[in-house]
């Protein structure tokens, strides 16, 4: 989630992502970074370079020094552009999540994100809820706005409880990348697309969303006949996503993105919607264009598909 007083405020719950492998699919997150020795390994090729006239990482070392002072003894801070990553020295979870940033960003940029980050992204990986809460109280003078983590767009900070897993990290990373790539995305897609990767897998350099803990709320609404029509989802704003129906709004937005992914439409939809957003601010016309279906028929098919999903 993002701070309500920050630019483009967002509120969201964030789930875990497991560490496992099966049939050649690696479920994010793996490997170590903060305690490794030697220079960083080369990145995978992605859509565009991470440097150029549109990017500004000149402040990375200055931000790293500020983070070291901010975090204090026992924490290690490394520059790995476009990130400056801070975590408890020797914490294996933070080390694994730091590596997840590279692999996840490469996959997201290969499939969706054309514009590289324009500014350095600061990532704070706290080892447990106590350290995360203590930092928010001491350094931000507030209670954590989420028990998982949040993104501050104005300062490009991702502040996370690393013990909750990689889903938190990837969710917030998506928001950070969309800030430059799709800044006028409506609330439903901003949250649905980011939530899609709360539970995800990496295979052959590509990322795919998987069913997750949001499914039961959607399926209960389907069983009770209390779903929100797609027109209502598309018109929902920040207040709605923080209101009484927030859980269902997140679930419907996330699983609509999963539905588009499973039908092979998501990548085309993202790019076309991004390009046409000024003319189609809710994305409904783009959805009809990409799927070839009217909204009512698409809604019926989506809800029927969602009834049959199994975690």
Buried (B, 14 or more C-beta within 10 A) or exposed (E): BBBEEBEBBBBBBBBBBBBEEEEEEBBBBBBEBBBBEEEEEEBEEBBEEBEEEEBBBEEBEEBBEBBBEBBEEEBBBBBBBBBBBBBBBEBEBBBBBBBBBBBBBBBBBBBBBBBBBBBBBBBBBBBBBEBBBEBBEEEBEEEBBBBBBBBBBEBBBBBBBBBBBBBBBBBBBBBBBBBBBBBEBBBBBBBBBBBBBBBBBBBEEEBBBBBBBBBEBBBEBBEEEEBBEBEBBBBBEBEBBBEEBBBBBBBBBBBBBBBBBBBEBBBBBBBBBBEBBEEBBBBBBBBBBBBEBEBEEBBEBBBEBBEEBEE
